[in-house]
Amino acid sequence: MFHCTERLLLRPAWPEDWQAVYSGIADEGVVRNLARAPWPYSQDDARSFVELPVDPRFPRFLITRSRDAALIGCIGIDMTAGQVELGYWIARQHWGRGYATEAGRGVIEIASTLGYKTLVASHFLDNPASGKVLSKLGFKPTGRIVNRHSCGRGAEAPTAEYSLDLSEQSADWQTAA
């Protein structure tokens, strides 16, 4: 599955992408904000990641720039604790340019097309930038703060939980069109 946004191409990972993935994520400042990625992140981790099978009901994309195919990060949805969860990472050199928000909008469109009614997401409390991205995407805080294990931190850390009602989002898109 592929998806184009204004500046980005969301596409599947291919085995030859492992070096670009490694270059983008092998940064403790990136990995510590993720639940599942280990630290230190190795070249073998990157190779394993790009070779993971993808369930078409839960797509995972590399975020690449349309103009030059540069890898920006990764985004996707997955089933976590019985809920469809949005997750992403952006390579440090691309922080603050709106790429996470733009890619997130694309994945929300895909999730809606796949028939999902609700998405959830969370961010570690010491990463408020992700909270801002989620708010821009229309996610609402649930008011719950829960500890979540981070492989990159090697420990649990508090996270703020968010939810997005896709039927409301769909109505907003139709009104804006």
N, C-alpha and C positions, 0 to 999 in steps of 0.2 A: 504494500500500500504506500502511496505517495500523496503528499498534500502540499500545495503551494500557497504561500501568503504573499504579502506585498514585497518583502525582502528575502524571504526564506524558502527553502525547499526542505520539507520533512520527508525523510526517506529511510528505508530499512538499512541496518548495518550489514556490511559485507565483510568477509574474512580479511580482505586487504585494508580495511579501515582500522585495524587494531592499533597501528602506530599513531594515527591521528587521535583516536580515543585516548590512548595512553598519554599523549602530550597534553590533552585537555583536562584530564581528570587526576593525573598523578601530582596533585597539589593538595597538601594537607588542608588548606583553607577551603577547598571545594569538598573534599571527602568528609570532613568533619560535620558538614551540614546534611549528610545523607545517612539513611538508616542501614542500607544493605552493603554499601561498598566498603571493602576492608582498607585499613591503613597499616603499613605502607601499601600502596596500590602498585602491583607489579605488572610487568609486560605480559606475564602469563594470565593475570586477571583480565587484562584488556583482550587478549586472544580468546579467552573463554567467553567473555561478554559478547563479542561480535559473532560468536558461533552459537549462541543460545537460540533454541527454536522460539518462534514467535507464534502465539495463539492469535489468529485473526480477530478474535473477540476482544483481545487486549493488546492493541498494537503498541509498539515501541519504535521510536524514530530517532535517527541522528538529526540534529538541527544543523543545517548547512546554509551558508549564504548563497543566494541565487546567482549573484554576479560573478563569484569566483570559486564556489564550492568549498570555501573554508569551513572547517568544523567549528561550530559554536558550542555544542553541547548535546544533550540527549533529553528526550521527553517521552512520556507514554502514560498509559493507564494499565492498571493491574488489579487483580482481586486481592484485597487485604482484609482479613478478619470479616469476610462476608460483604464487604463494600467495595465499590469501584473507586480506586484511588488514583489521583493524578500525582505524578512525581517527575522531577526534572533536575538537571544540573546544567550550569553554564560555566565554561572555562573562564578563569579569572580575567584574561585579557579582553573579554567581551562583556564584562559586568557593566551595568549602568547604561546600556544602549537600547533597552526596550525589547531585546530579543526573547527573553523569557515570557513576557506578556504576549508578544506576537505569536510565538510558537504555542503558547497556552490557548489562545483563541482558536488556533487551528485544530488542536486536539479536542477542545470542547465541541467544535462543529462535528468532528468525527464521532465523538462519544454520543452526541445527540442522534446522528445518522444511524449509529449502531443500536439505537433504541434505549439507551440508558436514561433513567429518570433523574438520578442523583449522582453527583461526584463528591468525593471527600478529598481533603488534602490536609497537610499539617506542616508546621515548620518549627524547628528548634527555637526556643525563646531568644537565644543569643544570635539569631539570624533574622532580624526584623525586616530586612530587604525582601525576603520571601513572603512575609505577611503582606507587604505592600503590593507585590505582584498578584497574590491571591485576591486581594481586595479589588485591584484593577480588573481582574477577570470576573468579578461578580460573586466570588465566594464570600460567605458570611461566617463570622466567628460563631462557633457553637457555644462558647463560654467555657468549654472544657479544656483544662490543662492536664495532660497526662504524661507520665514518663514513658519514653520510648527508647529502646536500645539502639545505639549507633555503633555499627561495626568499626567505623572510622575513629570514633572516640574510645572504643573499647569499654563503654559504660552506658548507662542510661542517662538521659537528659530530658528536661521538661519540654514538651511541645504544645503548641496551641493548635486546636483542631478547627477545621473549617468545613463547610458544606455548600454545595451549589445545586439548586433545584433547576434542572435543565428545562423543565416545562416553562418556568418563568423566564429563563434565558431565551428560549425559543420565541416567546411572545415579545420580548424586548427586541430581538433581531427583526421580527416581522414588522414591528412598529417603526423601526429605524429604516426599513427598506423602502 
